[in-house]
């Protein structure tokens, strides 16, 4: 695996690039992740682009995972919404909600 990172002026990781070669098949896969932060430094959006090479017969397929993060007024994680879409996969939306008792 090879990893590359880009940071913003505040030292936050805004881009992650991974290149992976399968040791058995030699197939190459890449993942590029982009992170977006709000003014308070919280991660609010993440976009992950996957390109998977699954062999000569099947070929390459791509998919995208977009994740939104919402916080309450006390900076606690309130909701995560994950949307997965792409070629040859089931498009899927998942919402995870958090409740706090205090």
N, CA, C and O of each residue as an XYZ file, in Angstrom:
408
protein
N       0.836     -1.192      0.000
C       0.000      0.000      0.000
C       0.870      1.241      0.000
O       1.925      1.274      0.634
N       0.424      2.255     -0.710
C       1.080      3.557     -0.702
C       0.044      4.588     -0.285
O      -1.089      4.572     -0.767
N       0.432      5.473      0.604
C      -0.477      6.489      1.129
C       0.093      7.869      0.858
O       1.302      8.078      0.947
N      -0.792      8.822      0.523
C      -0.418     10.225      0.407
C      -1.467     11.042      1.154
O      -2.642     10.678      1.185
N      -1.030     12.155      1.759
C      -1.937     12.998      2.535
C      -1.737     14.465      2.154
O      -0.620     14.887      1.855
N      -2.814     15.228      2.166
C      -2.757     16.679      2.048
C      -3.438     17.261      3.276
O      -4.429     16.719      3.764
N      -2.895     18.375      3.774
C      -3.418     19.032      4.968
C      -3.777     20.475      4.639
O      -3.200     21.076      3.733
N      -4.736     21.027      5.382
C      -5.060     22.438      5.216
C      -4.149     23.278      6.114
O      -3.278     22.737      6.795
N      -4.347     24.579      6.116
C      -3.484     25.482      6.874
C      -3.599     25.282      8.389
O      -2.739     25.740      9.140
N      -4.651     24.604      8.837
C      -4.831     24.333     10.264
C      -4.338     22.938     10.654
O      -4.532     22.503     11.789
N      -3.704     22.242      9.715
C      -3.149     20.925     10.000
C      -4.139     19.784      9.929
O      -3.827     18.663     10.330
N      -5.330     20.059      9.421
C      -6.344     18.995      9.310
C      -6.137     18.232      8.009
O      -5.790     18.807      6.977
N      -6.359     16.923      8.085
C      -6.212     16.065      6.909
C      -7.399     16.305      5.979
O      -8.536     15.991      6.329
N      -7.138     16.863      4.793
C      -8.236     17.158      3.865
C      -8.273     16.203      2.678
O      -9.292     16.116      1.993
N      -7.186     15.489      2.423
C      -7.165     14.530      1.319
C      -6.284     13.356      1.694
O      -5.173     13.520      2.196
N      -6.809     12.160      1.436
C      -6.066     10.927      1.679
C      -6.135     10.119      0.393
O      -7.218      9.904     -0.152
N      -4.998      9.676     -0.086
C      -4.952      8.883     -1.311
C      -4.239      7.577     -1.004
O      -3.110      7.576     -0.512
N      -4.905      6.463     -1.298
C      -4.312      5.153     -1.060
C      -4.278      4.377     -2.365
O      -5.263      4.322     -3.102
N      -3.132      3.783     -2.635
C      -2.989      2.897     -3.786
C      -2.606      1.536     -3.219
O      -1.639      1.419     -2.466
N      -3.375      0.501     -3.587
C      -3.177     -0.825     -3.015
C      -3.069     -1.855     -4.127
O      -3.913     -1.903     -5.021
N      -2.035     -2.674     -4.070
C      -1.872     -3.772     -5.018
C      -2.059     -5.081     -4.267
O      -1.355     -5.362     -3.298
N      -3.016     -5.877     -4.728
C      -3.285     -7.172     -4.110
C      -2.089     -8.097     -4.356
O      -1.660     -8.284     -5.495
N      -1.564     -8.664     -3.285
C      -0.389     -9.516     -3.384
C      -0.612    -10.806     -4.152
O       0.323    -11.335     -4.752
N      -1.831    -11.320     -4.143
C      -2.109    -12.582     -4.833
C      -2.435    -12.371     -6.308
O      -1.928    -13.094     -7.166
N      -3.277    -11.388     -6.606
C      -3.756    -11.213     -7.981
C      -3.010    -10.129     -8.745
O      -3.027    -10.116     -9.975
N      -2.354     -9.217     -8.024
C      -1.702     -8.096     -8.681
C      -2.665     -6.989     -9.067
O      -2.261     -6.010     -9.695
N      -3.953     -7.132     -8.695
C      -4.949     -6.122     -9.031
C      -4.686     -4.843     -8.246
O      -4.333     -4.888     -7.067
N      -4.861     -3.709     -8.909
C      -4.623     -2.414     -8.296
C      -5.950     -1.772     -7.918
O      -6.886     -1.747     -8.717
N      -6.028     -1.254     -6.698
C      -7.199     -0.521     -6.232
C      -6.724      0.817     -5.686
O      -5.640      0.916     -5.110
N      -7.542      1.841     -5.872
C      -7.204      3.146     -5.311
C      -8.416      3.698     -4.576
O      -9.564      3.426     -4.928
N      -8.126      4.474     -3.553
C      -9.154      5.166     -2.791
C      -8.688      6.599     -2.591
O      -7.560      6.837     -2.160
N      -9.561      7.555     -2.906
C      -9.264      8.951     -2.635
C     -10.359      9.504     -1.737
O     -11.542      9.427     -2.069
N      -9.964     10.060     -0.604
C     -10.890     10.585      0.389
C     -10.678     12.080      0.539
O      -9.545     12.545      0.668
N     -11.782     12.839      0.521
C     -11.729     14.281      0.749
C     -12.560     14.602      1.988
O     -13.711     14.178      2.094
N     -11.981     15.347      2.921
C     -12.656     15.730      4.158
C     -12.952     17.223      4.149
O     -12.128     18.027      3.714
N     -14.152     17.591      4.641
C     -14.535     18.996      4.780
C     -14.864     19.246      6.242
O     -15.548     18.447      6.882
N     -14.369     20.365      6.765
C     -14.551     20.723      8.169
C     -15.328     22.033      8.273
O     -15.294     22.853      7.355
N     -16.024     22.227      9.384
C     -16.697     23.504      9.626
C     -15.733     24.471     10.323
O     -14.579     24.128     10.579
N     -16.210     25.666     10.623
C     -15.359     26.684     11.245
C     -14.874     26.292     12.633
O     -13.886     26.836     13.126
N     -15.570     25.343     13.266
C     -15.174     24.873     14.598
C     -14.232     23.674     14.530
O     -13.859     23.123     15.566
N     -13.843     23.265     13.320
C     -12.903     22.165     13.161
C     -13.521     20.784     13.173
O     -12.807     19.782     13.210
N     -14.861     20.720     13.142
C     -15.525     19.410     13.143
C     -15.626     18.875     11.718
O     -15.881     19.630     10.780
N     -15.426     17.582     11.563
C     -15.624     16.933     10.272
C     -17.119     16.954      9.957
O     -17.923     16.423     10.723
N     -17.492     17.569      8.829
C     -18.914     17.645      8.493
C     -19.261     16.882      7.224
O     -20.427     16.557      6.996
N     -18.244     16.589      6.381
C     -18.532     15.883      5.136
C     -17.289     15.119      4.703
O     -16.168     15.624      4.778
N     -17.514     13.892      4.249
C     -16.419     13.074      3.749
C     -16.869     12.392      2.468
O     -17.960     11.825      2.399
N     -16.019     12.455      1.460
C     -16.313     11.817      0.181
C     -15.194     10.842     -0.129
O     -14.024     11.222     -0.176
N     -15.559      9.579     -0.342
C     -14.586      8.534     -0.623
C     -14.858      7.953     -2.005
O     -15.927      7.399     -2.259
N     -13.884      8.086     -2.888
C     -13.973      7.536     -4.243
C     -13.142      6.267     -4.307
O     -11.932      6.292     -4.081
N     -13.796      5.164     -4.617
C     -13.122      3.877     -4.705
C     -13.065      3.432     -6.160
O     -14.057      3.512     -6.884
N     -11.896      2.963     -6.578
C     -11.745      2.330     -7.885
C     -11.105      0.980     -7.621
O      -9.954      0.898     -7.193
N     -11.852     -0.067     -7.878
C     -11.389     -1.422     -7.595
C     -11.212     -2.172     -8.913
O     -12.113     -2.200     -9.752
N     -10.053     -2.771     -9.080
C      -9.810     -3.618    -10.232
C      -9.946     -5.056     -9.740
O      -9.166     -5.513     -8.905
N     -10.937     -5.760    -10.264
C     -11.220     -7.110     -9.774
C     -10.915     -8.180    -10.816
O     -11.528     -9.248    -10.810
N      -9.971     -7.895    -11.711
C      -9.526     -8.911    -12.660
C      -9.900     -8.605    -14.090
O     -10.744     -7.752    -14.365
N      -9.261     -9.310    -14.985
C      -9.429     -9.075    -16.419
C     -10.862     -9.330    -16.866
O     -11.401     -8.560    -17.661
N     -11.484    -10.385    -16.375
C     -12.836    -10.738    -16.831
C     -13.868     -9.748    -16.301
O     -14.694     -9.241    -17.061
N     -13.821     -9.475    -15.011
C     -14.794     -8.562    -14.403
C     -14.421     -7.116    -14.693
O     -15.294     -6.289    -14.953
N     -13.134     -6.807    -14.649
C     -12.672     -5.455    -14.934
C     -12.707     -4.553    -13.719
O     -12.587     -5.001    -12.578
N     -12.872     -3.279    -13.991
C     -12.801     -2.260    -12.958
C     -14.206     -1.781    -12.608
O     -15.061     -1.666    -13.485
N     -14.444     -1.504    -11.336
C     -15.695     -0.844    -10.989
C     -15.411      0.258     -9.985
O     -14.443      0.203     -9.226
N     -16.276      1.256    -10.000
C     -16.088      2.441     -9.175
C     -17.317      2.641     -8.316
O     -18.436      2.335     -8.728
N     -17.103      3.155     -7.125
C     -18.234      3.558     -6.310
C     -17.824      4.711     -5.416
O     -16.639      4.966     -5.198
N     -18.833      5.401     -4.902
C     -18.648      6.610     -4.123
C     -19.401      6.469     -2.811
O     -20.548      6.025     -2.784
N     -18.742      6.851     -1.723
C     -19.390      6.868     -0.414
C     -19.309      8.299      0.111
O     -18.217      8.831      0.313
N     -20.472      8.920      0.333
C     -20.539     10.282      0.858
C     -21.142     10.231      2.255
O     -22.193      9.626      2.466
N     -20.469     10.871      3.204
C     -20.920     10.839      4.590
C     -21.070     12.256      5.112
O     -20.132     13.051      5.056
N     -22.264     12.570      5.622
C     -22.547     13.852      6.262
C     -22.588     13.650      7.767
O     -23.162     12.675      8.252
N     -21.976     14.578      8.514
C     -21.970     14.533      9.973
C     -22.691     15.770     10.494
O     -22.400     16.887     10.068
N     -23.636     15.570     11.418
C     -24.347     16.685     12.042
C     -24.119     16.634     13.549
O     -24.042     15.560     14.145
N     -24.013     17.818     14.153
C     -23.708     17.936     15.572
C     -24.797     18.749     16.258
O     -25.466     19.562     15.621
N     -24.973     18.528     17.563
C     -25.928     19.329     18.316
C     -25.243     20.602     18.828
O     -24.068     20.837     18.545
N     -25.976     21.410     19.571
C     -25.449     22.688     20.050
C     -24.308     22.531     21.047
O     -23.582     23.485     21.326
N     -24.152     21.313     21.585
C     -23.067     21.051     22.533
C     -21.899     20.312     21.873
O     -21.058     19.728     22.556
N     -21.859     20.344     20.545
C     -20.785     19.730     19.745
C     -20.758     18.206     19.807
O     -19.740     17.590     19.493
N     -21.863     17.601     20.209
C     -21.924     16.141     20.220
C     -22.456     15.660     18.878
O     -23.302     16.313     18.267
N     -21.962     14.527     18.427
C     -22.408     13.945     17.170
C     -23.883     13.594     17.265
O     -24.296     12.860     18.163
N     -24.666     14.110     16.350
C     -26.111     13.930     16.384
C     -26.586     12.926     15.329
O     -27.462     12.101     15.588
N     -25.984     13.016     14.127
C     -26.436     12.157     13.038
C     -25.316     11.942     12.033
O     -24.531     12.846     11.748
N     -25.260     10.734     11.505
C     -24.365     10.400     10.400
C     -25.235      9.861      9.275
O     -26.009      8.925      9.477
N     -25.113     10.442      8.105
C     -25.847      9.966      6.926
C     -24.825      9.498      5.895
O     -23.971     10.272      5.460
N     -24.918      8.230      5.509
C     -23.975      7.617      4.581
C     -24.722      7.236      3.308
O     -25.714      6.509      3.354
N     -24.237      7.733      2.173
C     -24.828      7.401      0.881
C     -23.775      6.694      0.038
O     -22.686      7.222     -0.187
N     -24.109      5.503     -0.421
C     -23.197      4.709     -1.237
C     -23.826      4.526     -2.614
O     -24.978      4.106     -2.723
N     -23.076      4.839     -3.658
C     -23.604      4.697     -5.012
C     -22.470      4.338     -5.963
O     -21.302      4.616     -5.695
N     -22.839      3.715     -7.080
C     -21.814      3.394     -8.062
C     -22.216      2.278     -8.991
O     -23.352      1.804     -8.989
N     -21.245      1.872     -9.787
C     -21.443      0.818    -10.773
C     -21.424     -0.547    -10.086
O     -20.602     -0.792     -9.204
N     -22.305     -1.403    -10.482
C     -22.302     -2.808    -10.044
C     -22.414     -3.002     -8.536
O     -21.994     -4.032     -8.008
N     -22.974     -2.023     -7.849
C     -23.217     -2.201     -6.415
C     -24.633     -1.738     -6.111
O     -25.252     -1.026     -6.903
N     -25.131     -2.145     -4.969
C     -26.443     -1.687     -4.530
C     -26.291     -0.297     -3.926
O     -25.529     -0.098     -2.980
N     -27.026      0.663     -4.486
C     -27.008      2.009     -3.914
C     -27.721      1.963     -2.574
O     -28.756      1.311     -2.437
N     -27.171      2.650     -1.592
C     -27.635      2.481     -0.230
C     -27.520      3.794      0.527
O     -26.531      4.512      0.383
N     -28.522      4.109      1.330
C     -28.474      5.255      2.235
C     -28.698      4.728      3.648
O     -29.674      4.027      3.915
N     -27.791      5.073      4.540
C     -27.880      4.668      5.939
C     -27.837      5.919      6.803
O     -26.993      6.791      6.595
N     -28.743      6.012      7.774
C     -28.736      7.130      8.713
C     -28.584      6.565     10.125
O     -29.341      5.690     10.546
N     -27.592      7.084     10.844
C     -27.351      6.689     12.225
C     -27.609      7.919     13.086
O     -26.983      8.961     12.891
N     -28.530      7.796     14.038
C     -28.860      8.919     14.923
C     -28.408      8.613     16.342
O     -28.442      7.465     16.785
N     -27.985      9.652     17.045
C     -27.516      9.512     18.417
C     -28.434     10.307     19.332
O     -28.887     11.396     18.978
N     -28.707      9.752     20.519
C     -29.491     10.457     21.521
C     -28.684     10.522     22.801
O     -28.020      9.559     23.184
N     -28.748     11.669     23.458
C     -28.013     11.878     24.711
C     -29.005     12.196     25.806
O     -29.956     12.944     25.585
N     -28.797     11.643     26.967
C     -29.687     11.875     28.105
C     -28.902     12.566     29.207
O     -28.119     11.933     29.916
N     -29.116     13.868     29.345
C     -28.490     14.605     30.432
C     -29.138     15.954     30.611
O     -28.738     16.720     31.487
